[in-house]
Amino acid sequence: MRVDGAEVDLVQVGQGPDVVFFHSLLTDRTAFDAVVPALARHRRLTLVNLPGFGGSSPAGPRIEDYAERMARLLAALGPAPVDLVAMSFGGVVGLALAARHGRLLRRLVVVDAAAAFPEPAKAPLRALAERAEREGMAAVLDVAARRMFTEAFIAAHPEVVEARCRVMLRTPPEHFATACRALAAVDLRPHLAAIRTPTLVIVGALDATTPPALAHELAAGIPGARLVVLPDCAHVPPIEQPTAFVAAIAPFLDIPA
């Protein structure tokens, strides 16, 4: 789609009320492929490549710039508010969108994300940005895989890790770097109380990138938010534990089991 002159790369599948998906920093819209069959029987799913990823035009340097582009996309999809499932980097974009444009959302699921990163977690994001710009995406693959998955998952599922690495190689380094720096700079904590959209926060118990403590802080800051912790899961539940992920979000989104 073209949104205010910018390209937004997306795929739609299924029929019914709209559910939109925002992916993480280290993936693209294909991160949700394993959960599509179970959800598309009951909903129209819109899987979006965020600005700078896939065929989507880049936005500005701030998380708020990504959120504004996505707000225009949601407005273009139709008059009815949508359910949004937003993971990691996409989750931060989703939080900014909910704080600014809550009327566009019916319900919000935030997966393995944070309202702000503590100082020790910002340095790795900046380092990833610098390395990608200097040496290309191939130079960050090993670090990226370990930010997504546990060592046990990497050892048990090398084919999944290889597929994710192929996806990352398609991301332009300069756009990846912009997203990394946007995450390092953002602090949405002062805006969480403004979110009135019913919200479910999900986090993997083994997530070292956005640990459960950040999810607890996030859920505590959003009025009425619920928190679900997925055991034996790291940073990308739709890839690592698709069945458990669907089981966690389906009741909240009123999707039949």
N, C-alpha and C positions, 0 to 999 in steps of 0.2 A: 504494500500500500504506500501511497504518497501522503504524508502528513505535513502540511505547511511547507511543501517543497522538499521535504526530506524523505528518503526511502526507509521503510520499516519492513524488514524481512520476517515473514511469519508463515505459519501453517495452521490451517483450521481443519478439524475433524470432528465428526459426531453431530448430534442434534440435541436441542434442549437449551435450558438457561446457560448463559455464558460463564465459563471459567477460563481465566487468562493466566499464563505461566511466565514468570521471569526467571531466568537461569542464573547460575553463579559465575564468579569471576573466571574460573578455570574450566568452564564448559561452554556450551551454547544451548540452543533450544532442544537439541537431541538428548539432553540429560534426562528428559522426562519420557523418553520413548517407551520404557518398560512399563510405565503406569498408564499409558494412553488407552490400551485395549479395555482395561477394567472401568475407566472413567467415561470413555466416549460413548458407551451404551446409553448413558443417561444425560450427558451434557455436551454442548458444543465447546470444544477445547480450542483455545487460541494460544499457540506456542510461539513466543516472540524471541527473536534475536535482538538483544538490547543494543542501543546505539554504539557503533564501532565494531560490532560482532556480526559475523556472517555477511549478509548483504545490506545490513542496516547502516545508514549514514551516521557518522559520529555526531555527538552533541557537544556541549561545552565541557569545561574541566571539573565542574562540581556535581555532586550527587543530585542537587536540585535541578541541574540542567537535564539530566537523564529523566528525572521525575516529570518535568514539564513536557518533554517529548512524549512520554508514555501517557500522560494525562490527555494530550491531544489525540493520541491513538485511541484510547478508551472512549473518548467522546465521539470519535468517528465510527466506532464499531456499532453504536446504536444508542438510543435514548435511555435504555434501562441500565441501572447499575450492574456491575459484574462482580463475581467472586474472583479474588486474586490469590494465586499461590506463588510466593516469591521466595527464592532461595539465595542465601549468602549475599553476594553483591546485589543480586536482584531483590533480596529481602530488604536491604538498606534503601534501595530505590523505592520499593513498595511502601516502606515506612514514611519516606518523604512525601510520596504521593498521597498517602492516607492523611497525613497532617495538613496538606495543602488543598487536597481535592477529594475529601471524604465522600462527597455526594456521588462520586463516580463508582464507589465501591459498596457492595452489599455485605460481603464478609472478606476477611483478610487472613490468610495463613502465611506466617513468616517462619522460614525454615533455616536453622543454623545461621543466624544473622545477629548483629549487634547494633545498638544505637550509636555507639562510639567504641573505639578500640583504645585500650590502655597504652601508654607510651611504649612499653617493651614490644607490643604487637605491631606498632607502626613501622618500626625499622625494617622488619622483613618485607613489608609491602613496598616500601621505598626501594629496598635492595632489588626486589623482583623487577620493579619498573626500570631501574637503571641497567640491570643486566640484560633485560629483553631489548632495550633500545641499543645497547652496545654490541650485543652478540647475537641477537635474534631469538625467536621463541624456542628453538631447540635447546638453548642454554638453560632454560628454566624448567624443562620437563621433569627432571628428577625431583627437584624441590616441589614442584606443583603436585606431582603424584602423591607425595608424602603429606602435603597439606590437605589432600582430598580423602585419602584412605589410610587405614592402619597398615602396619607392616604385614600383619597376618593376611589381610585382604589382598594386598599386592602379591604376596607369595601364592595365594590360592587362586587368584583370578588374573593371571598376566594378560589374558586376551582382553579383559575389560580395560585394564590400564593402558594397553597398547592402543585401543580404540580411542580412549580419551586423549592420549598424546597426539594422535592424528588430528583430532578436532582442534587441539590447542595450536598446532602448527599452522592452521588456517587463519588464526587471528593475527591481524597486522600488529607488529610489536608496538608501534606508537599508540595505537588505540588501547591495547592492553595496559601500557604504562600509564595512560591517562586514567583508566579505571582504578588501577592500583593506588595512584596518588589521591584520587577522589575519596577512596575508602579511608586512606590514612588521615585525611583532613577532616572528615565529617564528624559532627557531633549533634545528633538529633535528640539527645536527652531532654533539652528544654522544651521540645515540641511533642513529646509523647503524650502528655496529658490532653493535648488537643485532639487526639485520635478518638473518634466516637464510633468507628466501624467495629463491629464484633470481631475479635481477633483471637486466633489460635497461634501460639508460639510452639514450634517443634524444634528439638535439638537432639543430636546423637550423643549418647552418654560418653562416647570415646572421642568426641570432636576436640581436637587440639587447636584448630584454627579459630573457631569461635566457641570456646568452652562453655559448658552448661551454666557456669556462674554468670556469663554475659546474657544468656537466655533468661535466667531468673531475674536479672536486673531489668531486662527488656519487658518481660511480662508484668513485673511489678509497676512499671512506669505507665502502662497503657490501661486505662480504666476498664475493669471487667475482663481483662485478657486471661485466657487459660493457657497452661503450660503442659506439654507432653514431652517426656524424655524417652527416646527409643534406646533400649539396651543394646549393647554389642554393635553399635553403629557409630560411624564417624561423621564426616562433613557433608556427604551427598546421599541422603537416604533414598531418593528415587532410583539411584543406581545400585547402591549397596544392599538395600532391603526394600525393594519395591512393594512387596505384599504387605509388610508392616506399615509402610508409608501410606498406602491406600487405606488400610484399616484405621489409621490415625486421623486422616482428613475426611473420609467419607461421611461419618456421622455429623461432623461439624458443617459440612456442605450439603447435608440432606440428600446424599447420594445413596441409593440402595446398595446393600452389601452384595 
